[in-house]
Amino acid sequence: MTKAEIIEQIYEKVGFSKKESSEIVELIFDTMKETLERGEKIKISGFGNFVVRQKRPRIGRNPQTGEEIEISARRVLTFRPSQVLKSALNGDREPSTPASR
Amino acid sequence: MNKSQLVEIVSEKTKVTKNKAEEVVNLIFDSMTQAMARGDRIEIRGLGSFAVKEYGSYVGRNPRTGQSINVKPKRLPFFKVGKELKDRVDGKPSSES
C-alpha cells in the first residue's frame, strides 16, 4: 500500500475531490513528521505510538575488520504498535489483554 | 500529541470541520491496519514503511517458573523509519528527495 492508495480511499469514502484528498493526507503526514522532528511523541489510539528516543554514544565494531568505532549519540524514531493493531493482524475479534474482564 | 490533537491541527490548517478531519484521520489508520491485516507492506514516502513479520509457533518458557508453554504462531507489525525522517529526527539537515 502506498500514499496514493490511501488518498484513493479518502476520495471514495469522504466525498472530497482528488486534490482535496491528496492535500489533507499530505498535511496529516507532514504534521506528524514536524511533531516527531521536535522530539515529541505521537499517540494514535488503536494504532500505536511513535516515540523519539535519545540514544547514548556506544562502542561498535566493524564486523569485517573488527575495528572499534564510537557510535555517536543520536535520536531515533521507534514505533510501538497498540494491542488493538496486534490483535487485528492476528484475526482476533477482541484485543486480548491479560486483565480483561 | 494524540489523535484528537492531530485532528485539531489539521482542521485549523484547512477549512475542514473537526468531524471531517477526524473521519479522514481515522480512515487513514484504519486502511493501514486493514492493509497490514492482509499481510500487505505499506510504504509512505518521507515517513517510512510498515511490514508484517510472521512467526511460527515455538516452545517458550515462563521465565519465573521455568515451565514450558507453547507459543502460538503470530504476526507482528514493524515500522522502519525512512531516510529523510530519520535524519530530521536526529537534527541533521535533510536533503529533500
N, CA and C atoms of all chains as a GROMACS GRO file, in nm:
protein
  594
    1MET      N    1   0.084  -0.120   0.000
    1MET     CA    2   0.000   0.000   0.000
    1MET      C    3   0.087   0.124   0.000
    2THR      N    4   0.048   0.222  -0.077
    2THR     CA    5   0.123   0.347  -0.084
    2THR      C    6   0.030   0.464  -0.048
    3LYS      N    7   0.089   0.583  -0.043
    3LYS     CA    8   0.011   0.701  -0.011
    3LYS      C    9  -0.101   0.721  -0.113
    4ALA      N   10  -0.072   0.690  -0.240
    4ALA     CA   11  -0.173   0.707  -0.346
    4ALA      C   12  -0.299   0.625  -0.316
    5GLU      N   13  -0.281   0.504  -0.263
    5GLU     CA   14  -0.398   0.421  -0.233
    5GLU      C   15  -0.476   0.475  -0.113
    6ILE      N   16  -0.404   0.532  -0.018
    6ILE     CA   17  -0.471   0.593   0.097
    6ILE      C   18  -0.554   0.712   0.049
    7ILE      N   19  -0.495   0.793  -0.039
    7ILE     CA   20  -0.566   0.909  -0.094
    7ILE      C   21  -0.692   0.864  -0.170
    8GLU      N   22  -0.680   0.756  -0.244
    8GLU     CA   23  -0.793   0.700  -0.318
    8GLU      C   24  -0.909   0.662  -0.224
    9GLN      N   25  -0.872   0.602  -0.109
    9GLN     CA   26  -0.971   0.565  -0.008
    9GLN      C   27  -1.047   0.688   0.043
   10ILE      N   28  -0.972   0.795   0.071
   10ILE     CA   29  -1.032   0.919   0.122
   10ILE      C   30  -1.127   0.975   0.016
   11TYR      N   31  -1.080   0.975  -0.108
   11TYR     CA   32  -1.159   1.025  -0.221
   11TYR      C   33  -1.291   0.948  -0.232
   12GLU      N   34  -1.284   0.817  -0.219
   12GLU     CA   35  -1.404   0.734  -0.235
   12GLU      C   36  -1.500   0.746  -0.117
   13LYS      N   37  -1.446   0.758   0.003
   13LYS     CA   38  -1.532   0.746   0.121
   13LYS      C   39  -1.571   0.877   0.188
   14VAL      N   40  -1.496   0.985   0.163
   14VAL     CA   41  -1.524   1.109   0.236
   14VAL      C   42  -1.597   1.212   0.149
   15GLY      N   43  -1.584   1.200   0.018
   15GLY     CA   44  -1.653   1.294  -0.068
   15GLY      C   45  -1.572   1.419  -0.097
   16PHE      N   46  -1.440   1.412  -0.076
   16PHE     CA   47  -1.352   1.520  -0.117
   16PHE      C   48  -1.310   1.495  -0.262
   17SER      N   49  -1.266   1.604  -0.329
   17SER     CA   50  -1.210   1.586  -0.463
   17SER      C   51  -1.075   1.516  -0.448
   18LYS      N   52  -1.021   1.470  -0.561
   18LYS     CA   53  -0.888   1.405  -0.558
   18LYS      C   54  -0.784   1.500  -0.500
   19LYS      N   55  -0.793   1.628  -0.543
   19LYS     CA   56  -0.695   1.727  -0.499
   19LYS      C   57  -0.707   1.750  -0.348
   20GLU      N   58  -0.831   1.768  -0.300
   20GLU     CA   59  -0.852   1.789  -0.156
   20GLU      C   60  -0.805   1.668  -0.076
   21SER      N   61  -0.837   1.549  -0.127
   21SER     CA   62  -0.798   1.426  -0.057
   21SER      C   63  -0.646   1.419  -0.046
   22SER      N   64  -0.580   1.450  -0.155
   22SER     CA   65  -0.434   1.445  -0.156
   22SER      C   66  -0.376   1.548  -0.060
   23GLU      N   67  -0.433   1.669  -0.061
   23GLU     CA   68  -0.380   1.774   0.026
   23GLU      C   69  -0.395   1.742   0.174
   24ILE      N   70  -0.510   1.687   0.210
   24ILE     CA   71  -0.532   1.660   0.353
   24ILE      C   72  -0.446   1.543   0.401
   25VAL      N   73  -0.425   1.443   0.316
   25VAL     CA   74  -0.338   1.330   0.354
   25VAL      C   75  -0.193   1.378   0.370
   26GLU      N   76  -0.149   1.461   0.276
   26GLU     CA   77  -0.012   1.515   0.286
   26GLU      C   78   0.003   1.598   0.414
   27LEU      N   79  -0.100   1.678   0.444
   27LEU     CA   80  -0.094   1.763   0.563
   27LEU      C   81  -0.084   1.678   0.690
   28ILE      N   82  -0.160   1.570   0.694
   28ILE     CA   83  -0.158   1.483   0.812
   28ILE      C   84  -0.018   1.423   0.832
   29PHE      N   85   0.040   1.370   0.724
   29PHE     CA   86   0.173   1.310   0.739
   29PHE      C   87   0.279   1.418   0.767
   30ASP      N   88   0.264   1.536   0.705
   30ASP     CA   89   0.360   1.644   0.731
   30ASP      C   90   0.354   1.689   0.877
   31THR      N   91   0.231   1.700   0.931
   31THR     CA   92   0.214   1.740   1.071
   31THR      C   93   0.281   1.636   1.163
   32MET      N   94   0.263   1.510   1.130
   32MET     CA   95   0.325   1.404   1.211
   32MET      C   96   0.477   1.416   1.206
   33LYS      N   97   0.531   1.439   1.087
   33LYS     CA   98   0.677   1.448   1.073
   33LYS      C   99   0.732   1.568   1.150
   34GLU      N  100   0.663   1.683   1.142
   34GLU     CA  101   0.709   1.802   1.215
   34GLU      C  102   0.708   1.778   1.365
   35THR      N  103   0.604   1.710   1.413
   35THR     CA  104   0.593   1.680   1.555
   35THR      C  105   0.708   1.592   1.602
   36LEU      N  106   0.736   1.488   1.524
   36LEU     CA  107   0.844   1.395   1.560
   36LEU      C  108   0.980   1.463   1.551
   37GLU      N  109   0.994   1.554   1.456
   37GLU     CA  110   1.119   1.627   1.439
   37GLU      C  111   1.150   1.711   1.564
   38ARG      N  112   1.044   1.760   1.629
   38ARG     CA  113   1.062   1.837   1.753
   38ARG      C  114   1.092   1.746   1.872
   39GLY      N  115   1.088   1.615   1.851
   39GLY     CA  116   1.115   1.521   1.959
   39GLY      C  117   0.991   1.482   2.037
   40GLU      N  118   0.877   1.527   1.988
   40GLU     CA  119   0.751   1.497   2.057
   40GLU      C  120   0.695   1.363   2.009
   41LYS      N  121   0.635   1.286   2.101
   41LYS     CA  122   0.580   1.158   2.056
   41LYS      C  123   0.437   1.173   2.005
   42ILE      N  124   0.394   1.076   1.926
   42ILE     CA  125   0.259   1.078   1.873
   42ILE      C  126   0.188   0.950   1.914
   43LYS      N  127   0.071   0.969   1.976
   43LYS     CA  128  -0.006   0.852   2.019
   43LYS      C  129  -0.134   0.844   1.937
   44ILE      N  130  -0.146   0.740   1.858
   44ILE     CA  131  -0.267   0.718   1.780
   44ILE      C  132  -0.338   0.599   1.843
   45SER      N  133  -0.446   0.627   1.915
   45SER     CA  134  -0.513   0.517   1.985
   45SER      C  135  -0.568   0.418   1.883
   46GLY      N  136  -0.552   0.292   1.911
   46GLY     CA  137  -0.598   0.187   1.821
   46GLY      C  138  -0.496   0.151   1.714
   47PHE      N  139  -0.388   0.229   1.705
   47PHE     CA  140  -0.286   0.200   1.605
   47PHE      C  141  -0.150   0.180   1.670
   48GLY      N  142  -0.102   0.285   1.737
   48GLY     CA  143   0.026   0.270   1.806
   48GLY      C  144   0.087   0.405   1.837
   49ASN      N  145   0.205   0.400   1.898
   49ASN     CA  146   0.275   0.523   1.936
   49ASN      C  147   0.407   0.535   1.861
   50PHE      N  148   0.432   0.657   1.812
   50PHE     CA  149   0.562   0.688   1.751
   50PHE      C  150   0.640   0.764   1.856
   51VAL      N  151   0.754   0.712   1.895
   51VAL     CA  152   0.830   0.771   2.005
   51VAL      C  153   0.973   0.802   1.961
   52VAL      N  154   1.019   0.923   1.994
   52VAL     CA  155   1.157   0.959   1.966
   52VAL      C  156   1.240   0.926   2.089
   53ARG      N  157   1.343   0.846   2.070
   53ARG     CA  158   1.427   0.806   2.183
   53ARG      C  159   1.568   0.859   2.167
   54GLN      N  160   1.624   0.904   2.279
   54GLN     CA  161   1.762   0.953   2.281
   54GLN      C  162   1.855   0.835   2.308
   55LYS      N  163   1.951   0.813   2.220
   55LYS     CA  164   2.047   0.704   2.239
   55LYS      C  165   2.182   0.763   2.279
   56ARG      N  166   2.245   0.699   2.376
   56ARG     CA  167   2.378   0.745   2.419
   56ARG      C  168   2.484   0.692   2.324
   57PRO      N  169   2.601   0.758   2.324
   57PRO     CA  170   2.709   0.704   2.239
   57PRO      C  171   2.751   0.566   2.290
   58ARG      N  172   2.790   0.479   2.201
   58ARG     CA  173   2.838   0.347   2.243
   58ARG      C  174   2.945   0.300   2.146
   59ILE      N  175   3.020   0.201   2.192
   59ILE     CA  176   3.126   0.148   2.108
   59ILE      C  177   3.070   0.037   2.020
   60GLY      N  178   3.090   0.051   1.891
   60GLY     CA  179   3.050  -0.054   1.798
   60GLY      C  180   3.174  -0.111   1.733
   61ARG      N  181   3.154  -0.206   1.646
   61ARG     CA  182   3.266  -0.272   1.583
   61ARG      C  183   3.235  -0.294   1.436
   62ASN      N  184   3.331  -0.270   1.354
   62ASN     CA  185   3.315  -0.303   1.213
   62ASN      C  186   3.325  -0.455   1.201
   63PRO      N  187   3.217  -0.522   1.163
   63PRO     CA  188   3.218  -0.668   1.164
   63PRO      C  189   3.320  -0.727   1.066
   64GLN      N  190   3.360  -0.649   0.966
   64GLN     CA  191   3.453  -0.703   0.868
   64GLN      C  192   3.598  -0.693   0.915
   65THR      N  193   3.633  -0.579   0.977
   65THR     CA  194   3.771  -0.558   1.017
   65THR      C  195   3.793  -0.576   1.167
   66GLY      N  196   3.684  -0.580   1.244
   66GLY     CA  197   3.698  -0.592   1.388
   66GLY      C  198   3.738  -0.462   1.454
   67GLU      N  199   3.749  -0.358   1.376
   67GLU     CA  200   3.789  -0.227   1.425
   67GLU      C  201   3.681  -0.165   1.512
   68GLU      N  202   3.722  -0.110   1.626
   68GLU     CA  203   3.625  -0.046   1.715
   68GLU      C  204   3.601   0.097   1.674
   69ILE      N  205   3.474   0.136   1.673
   69ILE     CA  206   3.443   0.275   1.641
   69ILE      C  207   3.334   0.323   1.737
   70GLU      N  208   3.334   0.451   1.767
   70GLU     CA  209   3.230   0.504   1.853
   70GLU      C  210   3.108   0.537   1.770
   71ILE      N  211   2.994   0.485   1.814
   71ILE     CA  212   2.868   0.522   1.750
   71ILE      C  213   2.815   0.641   1.828
   72SER      N  214   2.800   0.753   1.758
   72SER     CA  215   2.768   0.878   1.826
   72SER      C  216   2.629   0.877   1.889
   73ALA      N  217   2.607   0.965   1.984
   73ALA     CA  218   2.475   0.982   2.045
   73ALA      C  219   2.379   1.027   1.935
   74ARG      N  220   2.256   0.982   1.940
   74ARG     CA  221   2.161   1.020   1.836
   74ARG      C  222   2.018   1.005   1.885
   75ARG      N  223   1.928   1.063   1.809
   75ARG     CA  224   1.786   1.046   1.838
   75ARG      C  225   1.727   0.955   1.731
   76VAL      N  226   1.652   0.856   1.773
   76VAL     CA  227   1.592   0.763   1.678
   76VAL      C  228   1.442   0.756   1.699
   77LEU      N  229   1.373   0.720   1.593
   77LEU     CA  230   1.228   0.707   1.599
   77LEU      C  231   1.189   0.560   1.609
   78THR      N  232   1.105   0.528   1.707
   78THR     CA  233   1.057   0.390   1.717
   78THR      C  234   0.905   0.390   1.713
   79PHE      N  235   0.850   0.280   1.668
   79PHE     CA  236   0.704   0.263   1.664
   79PHE      C  237   0.666   0.148   1.755
   80ARG      N  238   0.570   0.176   1.846
   80ARG     CA  239   0.520   0.069   1.932
   80ARG      C  240   0.374   0.044   1.895
   81PRO      N  241   0.347  -0.072   1.832
   81PRO     CA  242   0.210  -0.100   1.789
   81PRO      C  243   0.118  -0.117   1.909
   82SER      N  244  -0.007  -0.074   1.894
   82SER     CA  245  -0.103  -0.092   2.003
   82SER      C  246  -0.152  -0.236   2.004
   83GLN      N  247  -0.209  -0.274   2.118
   83GLN     CA  248  -0.265  -0.409   2.132
   83GLN      C  249  -0.376  -0.432   2.028
   84VAL      N  250  -0.450  -0.326   1.998
   84VAL     CA  251  -0.560  -0.336   1.901
   84VAL      C  252  -0.505  -0.372   1.762
   85LEU      N  253  -0.394  -0.306   1.723
   85LEU     CA  254  -0.333  -0.335   1.593
   85LEU      C  255  -0.278  -0.478   1.591
   86LYS      N  256  -0.210  -0.518   1.697
   86LYS     CA  257  -0.155  -0.653   1.702
   86LYS      C  258  -0.264  -0.758   1.691
   87SER      N  259  -0.377  -0.731   1.758
   87SER     CA  260  -0.489  -0.825   1.752
   87SER      C  261  -0.547  -0.831   1.611
   88ALA      N  262  -0.556  -0.714   1.546
   88ALA     CA  263  -0.612  -0.709   1.410
   88ALA      C  264  -0.528  -0.793   1.314
   89LEU      N  265  -0.397  -0.793   1.333
   89LEU     CA  266  -0.309  -0.870   1.244
   89LEU      C  267  -0.322  -1.020   1.268
   90ASN      N  268  -0.372  -1.055   1.384
   90ASN     CA  269  -0.382  -1.197   1.417
   90ASN      C  270  -0.526  -1.248   1.413
   91GLY      N  271  -0.612  -1.166   1.354
   91GLY     CA  272  -0.750  -1.210   1.333
   91GLY      C  273  -0.834  -1.226   1.458
   92ASP      N  274  -0.790  -1.163   1.567
   92ASP     CA  275  -0.869  -1.170   1.690
   92ASP      C  276  -0.988  -1.075   1.681
   93ARG      N  277  -1.097  -1.115   1.743
   93ARG     CA  278  -1.213  -1.024   1.748
   93ARG      C  279  -1.185  -0.911   1.847
   94GLU      N  280  -1.139  -0.951   1.966
   94GLU     CA  281  -1.118  -0.857   2.075
   94GLU      C  282  -0.969  -0.853   2.106
   95PRO      N  283  -0.918  -0.734   2.138
   95PRO     CA  284  -0.779  -0.733   2.184
   95PRO      C  285  -0.766  -0.816   2.311
   96SER      N  286  -0.669  -0.907   2.312
   96SER     CA  287  -0.658  -0.994   2.430
   96SER      C  288  -0.568  -0.930   2.532
   97THR      N  289  -0.627  -0.865   2.630
   97THR     CA  290  -0.550  -0.808   2.738
   97THR      C  291  -0.550  -0.907   2.853
   98PRO      N  292  -0.437  -0.924   2.918
   98PRO     CA  293  -0.431  -1.024   3.026
   98PRO      C  294  -0.533  -0.996   3.136
   99ALA      N  295  -0.562  -0.867   3.157
   99ALA     CA  296  -0.650  -0.832   3.268
   99ALA      C  297  -0.792  -0.804   3.221
  100SER      N  298  -0.832  -0.864   3.108
  100SER     CA  299  -0.967  -0.837   3.058
  100SER      C  300  -1.072  -0.901   3.148
  101ARG      N  301  -1.188  -0.835   3.155
  101ARG     CA  302  -1.292  -0.882   3.245
  101ARG      C  303  -1.355  -1.013   3.197
  102MET      N  304   0.163   1.433   2.131
  102MET     CA  305   0.045   1.461   2.050
  102MET      C  306  -0.040   1.334   2.038
  103ASN      N  307  -0.169   1.347   2.057
  103ASN     CA  308  -0.255   1.231   2.035
  103ASN      C  309  -0.344   1.255   1.913
  104LYS      N  310  -0.432   1.160   1.888
  104LYS     CA  311  -0.511   1.167   1.764
  104LYS      C  312  -0.600   1.291   1.760
  105SER      N  313  -0.662   1.326   1.874
  105SER     CA  314  -0.752   1.442   1.868
  105SER      C  315  -0.676   1.573   1.848
  106GLN      N  316  -0.553   1.579   1.898
  106GLN     CA  317  -0.472   1.700   1.875
  106GLN      C  318  -0.430   1.709   1.728
  107LEU      N  319  -0.402   1.594   1.669
  107LEU     CA  320  -0.369   1.590   1.526
  107LEU      C  321  -0.489   1.636   1.444
  108VAL      N  322  -0.608   1.587   1.481
  108VAL     CA  323  -0.732   1.626   1.414
  108VAL      C  324  -0.751   1.777   1.422
  109GLU      N  325  -0.726   1.832   1.541
  109GLU     CA  326  -0.745   1.975   1.562
  109GLU      C  327  -0.653   2.059   1.472
  110ILE      N  328  -0.526   2.020   1.466
  110ILE     CA  329  -0.431   2.094   1.382
  110ILE      C  330  -0.472   2.088   1.235
  111VAL      N  331  -0.510   1.968   1.191
  111VAL     CA  332  -0.550   1.951   1.051
  111VAL      C  333  -0.673   2.036   1.020
  112SER      N  334  -0.768   2.038   1.114
  112SER     CA  335  -0.889   2.117   1.096
  112SER      C  336  -0.858   2.266   1.090
  113GLU      N  337  -0.765   2.311   1.176
  113GLU     CA  338  -0.727   2.453   1.178
  113GLU      C  339  -0.656   2.496   1.050
  114LYS      N  340  -0.571   2.407   1.000
  114LYS     CA  341  -0.491   2.444   0.883
  114LYS      C  342  -0.566   2.431   0.752
  115THR      N  343  -0.684   2.367   0.755
  115THR     CA  344  -0.766   2.355   0.634
  115THR      C  345  -0.901   2.418   0.666
  116LYS      N  346  -0.989   2.417   0.570
  116LYS     CA  347  -1.123   2.469   0.600
  116LYS      C  348  -1.218   2.354   0.634
  117VAL      N  349  -1.158   2.242   0.674
  117VAL     CA  350  -1.235   2.121   0.700
  117VAL      C  351  -1.282   2.119   0.846
  118THR      N  352  -1.407   2.078   0.869
  118THR     CA  353  -1.458   2.071   1.006
  118THR      C  354  -1.384   1.963   1.084
  119LYS      N  355  -1.392   1.974   1.218
  119LYS     CA  356  -1.324   1.875   1.301
  119LYS      C  357  -1.377   1.734   1.275
  120ASN      N  358  -1.510   1.726   1.255
  120ASN     CA  359  -1.570   1.595   1.227
  120ASN      C  360  -1.512   1.530   1.102
  121LYS      N  361  -1.502   1.612   0.997
  121LYS     CA  362  -1.448   1.561   0.870
  121LYS      C  363  -1.301   1.524   0.885
  122ALA      N  364  -1.226   1.612   0.953
  122ALA     CA  365  -1.084   1.586   0.973
  122ALA      C  366  -1.064   1.456   1.051
  123GLU      N  367  -1.151   1.436   1.149
  123GLU     CA  368  -1.142   1.314   1.230
  123GLU      C  369  -1.172   1.191   1.144
  124GLU      N  370  -1.272   1.206   1.057
  124GLU     CA  371  -1.308   1.096   0.967
  124GLU      C  372  -1.188   1.057   0.880
  125VAL      N  373  -1.118   1.159   0.828
  125VAL     CA  374  -1.003   1.132   0.741
  125VAL      C  375  -0.891   1.063   0.820
  126VAL      N  376  -0.859   1.119   0.939
  126VAL     CA  377  -0.751   1.060   1.019
  126VAL      C  378  -0.784   0.915   1.054
  127ASN      N  379  -0.908   0.890   1.094
  127ASN     CA  380  -0.947   0.753   1.127
  127ASN      C  381  -0.936   0.660   1.005
  128LEU      N  382  -0.980   0.713   0.892
  128LEU     CA  383  -0.978   0.633   0.769
  128LEU      C  384  -0.834   0.595   0.730
  129ILE      N  385  -0.743   0.689   0.748
  129ILE     CA  386  -0.602   0.661   0.715
  129ILE      C  387  -0.550   0.545   0.799
  130PHE      N  388  -0.568   0.555   0.931
  130PHE     CA  389  -0.511   0.450   1.016
  130PHE      C  390  -0.590   0.319   1.005
  131ASP      N  391  -0.721   0.329   0.978
  131ASP     CA  392  -0.799   0.206   0.956
  131ASP      C  393  -0.754   0.134   0.830
  132SER      N  394  -0.732   0.211   0.721
  132SER     CA  395  -0.694   0.142   0.598
  132SER      C  396  -0.552   0.087   0.608
  133MET      N  397  -0.466   0.155   0.687
  133MET     CA  398  -0.332   0.100   0.709
  133MET      C  399  -0.340  -0.029   0.790
  134THR      N  400  -0.427  -0.030   0.892
  134THR     CA  401  -0.446  -0.151   0.974
  134THR      C  402  -0.496  -0.267   0.886
  135GLN      N  403  -0.596  -0.236   0.800
  135GLN     CA  404  -0.650  -0.340   0.714
  135GLN      C  405  -0.546  -0.394   0.616
  136ALA      N  406  -0.464  -0.302   0.563
  136ALA     CA  407  -0.358  -0.346   0.470
  136ALA      C  408  -0.263  -0.442   0.540
  137MET      N  409  -0.224  -0.408   0.662
  137MET     CA  410  -0.132  -0.496   0.736
  137MET      C  411  -0.200  -0.627   0.774
  138ALA      N  412  -0.330  -0.622   0.803
  138ALA     CA  413  -0.404  -0.744   0.837
  138ALA      C  414  -0.406  -0.839   0.716
  139ARG      N  415  -0.405  -0.782   0.594
  139ARG     CA  416  -0.397  -0.865   0.473
  139ARG      C  417  -0.255  -0.914   0.449
  140GLY      N  418  -0.160  -0.866   0.531
  140GLY     CA  419  -0.020  -0.904   0.514
  140GLY      C  420   0.054  -0.812   0.418
  141ASP      N  421  -0.012  -0.703   0.379
  141ASP     CA  422   0.048  -0.605   0.288
  141ASP      C  423   0.157  -0.524   0.356
  142ARG      N  424   0.252  -0.479   0.277
  142ARG     CA  425   0.353  -0.387   0.323
  142ARG      C  426   0.304  -0.246   0.290
  143ILE      N  427   0.333  -0.149   0.376
  143ILE     CA  428   0.290  -0.011   0.349
  143ILE      C  429   0.413   0.076   0.335
  144GLU      N  430   0.414   0.158   0.231
  144GLU     CA  431   0.527   0.248   0.218
  144GLU      C  432   0.477   0.390   0.203
  145ILE      N  433   0.508   0.475   0.300
  145ILE     CA  434   0.472   0.615   0.294
  145ILE      C  435   0.600   0.693   0.271
  146ARG      N  436   0.618   0.744   0.151
  146ARG     CA  437   0.743   0.812   0.121
  146ARG      C  438   0.760   0.934   0.211
  147GLY      N  439   0.878   0.952   0.265
  147GLY     CA  440   0.906   1.062   0.354
  147GLY      C  441   0.885   1.027   0.500
  148LEU      N  442   0.809   0.920   0.525
  148LEU     CA  443   0.781   0.880   0.663
  148LEU      C  444   0.853   0.748   0.694
  149GLY      N  445   0.816   0.644   0.622
  149GLY     CA  446   0.878   0.514   0.644
  149GLY      C  447   0.790   0.403   0.592
  150SER      N  448   0.822   0.280   0.632
  150SER     CA  449   0.742   0.168   0.584
  150SER      C  450   0.703   0.076   0.700
  151PHE      N  451   0.591   0.011   0.680
  151PHE     CA  452   0.541  -0.086   0.778
  151PHE      C  453   0.543  -0.223   0.712
  152ALA      N  454   0.598  -0.322   0.780
  152ALA     CA  455   0.600  -0.457   0.728
  152ALA      C  456   0.548  -0.551   0.835
  153VAL      N  457   0.491  -0.660   0.791
  153VAL     CA  458   0.437  -0.759   0.885
  153VAL      C  459   0.531  -0.879   0.887
  154LYS      N  460   0.575  -0.918   1.005
  154LYS     CA  461   0.660  -1.035   1.018
  154LYS      C  462   0.580  -1.150   1.075
  155GLU      N  463   0.600  -1.267   1.016
  155GLU     CA  464   0.529  -1.387   1.062
  155GLU      C  465   0.622  -1.471   1.150
  156TYR      N  466   0.567  -1.515   1.260
  156TYR     CA  467   0.643  -1.602   1.348
  156TYR      C  468   0.572  -1.735   1.358
  157GLY      N  469   0.645  -1.845   1.346
  157GLY     CA  470   0.587  -1.977   1.365
  157GLY      C  471   0.569  -2.005   1.512
  158SER      N  472   0.507  -2.116   1.545
  158SER     CA  473   0.490  -2.148   1.687
  158SER      C  474   0.622  -2.201   1.742
  159TYR      N  475   0.643  -2.178   1.868
  159TYR     CA  476   0.764  -2.231   1.931
  159TYR      C  477   0.735  -2.260   2.077
  160VAL      N  478   0.824  -2.338   2.138
  160VAL     CA  479   0.806  -2.367   2.280
  160VAL      C  480   0.882  -2.264   2.360
  161GLY      N  481   0.809  -2.186   2.435
  161GLY     CA  482   0.873  -2.084   2.517
  161GLY      C  483   0.872  -2.129   2.663
  162ARG      N  484   0.924  -2.044   2.746
  162ARG     CA  485   0.930  -2.078   2.888
  162ARG      C  486   0.886  -1.959   2.971
  163ASN      N  487   0.813  -1.987   3.075
  163ASN     CA  488   0.782  -1.883   3.171
  163ASN      C  489   0.910  -1.855   3.247
  164PRO      N  490   0.966  -1.734   3.233
  164PRO     CA  491   1.096  -1.708   3.294
  164PRO      C  492   1.095  -1.719   3.446
  165ARG      N  493   0.979  -1.702   3.506
  165ARG     CA  494   0.973  -1.707   3.652
  165ARG      C  495   0.968  -1.852   3.703
  166THR      N  496   0.886  -1.934   3.637
  166THR     CA  497   0.865  -2.070   3.689
  166THR      C  498   0.945  -2.174   3.610
  167GLY      N  499   0.993  -2.136   3.489
  167GLY     CA  500   1.067  -2.233   3.409
  167GLY      C  501   0.977  -2.330   3.335
  168GLN      N  502   0.847  -2.315   3.354
  168GLN     CA  503   0.750  -2.403   3.290
  168GLN      C  504   0.746  -2.380   3.138
  169SER      N  505   0.746  -2.488   3.058
  169SER     CA  506   0.738  -2.465   2.914
  169SER      C  507   0.594  -2.443   2.870
  170ILE      N  508   0.578  -2.355   2.775
  170ILE     CA  509   0.447  -2.328   2.719
  170ILE      C  510   0.459  -2.317   2.567
  171ASN      N  511   0.352  -2.356   2.499
  171ASN     CA  512   0.350  -2.344   2.355
  171ASN      C  513   0.313  -2.203   2.316
  172VAL      N  514   0.397  -2.137   2.238
  172VAL     CA  515   0.363  -2.005   2.190
  172VAL      C  516   0.305  -2.023   2.050
  173LYS      N  517   0.183  -1.973   2.031
  173LYS     CA  518   0.114  -1.989   1.902
  173LYS      C  519   0.178  -1.903   1.794
  174PRO      N  520   0.160  -1.940   1.666
  174PRO     CA  521   0.211  -1.855   1.559
  174PRO      C  522   0.149  -1.716   1.567
  175LYS      N  523   0.224  -1.616   1.531
  175LYS     CA  524   0.170  -1.480   1.538
  175LYS      C  525   0.229  -1.391   1.430
  176ARG      N  526   0.164  -1.280   1.407
  176ARG     CA  527   0.214  -1.180   1.314
  176ARG      C  528   0.232  -1.049   1.388
  177LEU      N  529   0.346  -0.983   1.364
  177LEU     CA  530   0.373  -0.856   1.432
  177LEU      C  531   0.409  -0.748   1.330
  178PRO      N  532   0.361  -0.626   1.355
  178PRO     CA  533   0.396  -0.517   1.264
  178PRO      C  534   0.530  -0.454   1.302
  179PHE      N  535   0.609  -0.417   1.201
  179PHE     CA  536   0.734  -0.346   1.224
  179PHE      C  537   0.737  -0.220   1.140
  180PHE      N  538   0.787  -0.114   1.200
  180PHE     CA  539   0.800   0.013   1.130
  180PHE      C  540   0.947   0.042   1.106
  181LYS      N  541   0.978   0.078   0.983
  181LYS     CA  542   1.116   0.120   0.954
  181LYS      C  543   1.110   0.265   0.910
  182VAL      N  544   1.181   0.350   0.983
  182VAL     CA  545   1.175   0.493   0.952
  182VAL      C  546   1.247   0.521   0.819
  183GLY      N  547   1.192   0.612   0.742
  183GLY     CA  548   1.252   0.649   0.614
  183GLY      C  549   1.374   0.737   0.635
  184LYS      N  550   1.460   0.741   0.534
  184LYS     CA  551   1.587   0.814   0.548
  184LYS      C  552   1.566   0.961   0.583
  185GLU      N  553   1.474   1.025   0.512
  185GLU     CA  554   1.452   1.168   0.533
  185GLU      C  555   1.407   1.198   0.676
  186LEU      N  556   1.309   1.122   0.725
  186LEU     CA  557   1.259   1.147   0.861
  186LEU      C  558   1.363   1.107   0.965
  187LYS      N  559   1.438   1.001   0.937
  187LYS     CA  560   1.542   0.955   1.028
  187LYS      C  561   1.641   1.068   1.053
  188ASP      N  562   1.682   1.134   0.945
  188ASP     CA  563   1.776   1.247   0.957
  188ASP      C  564   1.711   1.366   1.028
  189ARG      N  565   1.587   1.394   0.995
  189ARG     CA  566   1.520   1.508   1.057
  189ARG      C  567   1.505   1.490   1.208
  190VAL      N  568   1.471   1.368   1.249
  190VAL     CA  569   1.454   1.340   1.392
  190VAL      C  570   1.588   1.356   1.465
  191ASP      N  571   1.697   1.322   1.397
  191ASP     CA  572   1.829   1.329   1.456
  191ASP      C  573   1.890   1.469   1.444
  192GLY      N  574   1.812   1.564   1.391
  192GLY     CA  575   1.857   1.702   1.382
  192GLY      C  576   1.956   1.730   1.270
  193LYS      N  577   1.962   1.636   1.174
  193LYS     CA  578   2.051   1.660   1.060
  193LYS      C  579   1.971   1.728   0.950
  194PRO      N  580   2.035   1.823   0.881
  194PRO     CA  581   1.964   1.883   0.768
  194PRO      C  582   1.942   1.776   0.662
  195SER      N  583   1.817   1.761   0.619
  195SER     CA  584   1.790   1.654   0.523
  195SER      C  585   1.795   1.708   0.382
  196SER      N  586   1.846   1.627   0.293
  196SER     CA  587   1.843   1.664   0.152
  196SER      C  588   1.707   1.621   0.098
  197GLU      N  589   1.620   1.717   0.074
  197GLU     CA  590   1.486   1.687   0.022
  197GLU      C  591   1.497   1.598  -0.100
  198SER      N  592   1.435   1.482  -0.095
  198SER     CA  593   1.436   1.396  -0.213
  198SER      C  594   1.296   1.351  -0.245
   0.00000   0.00000   0.00000
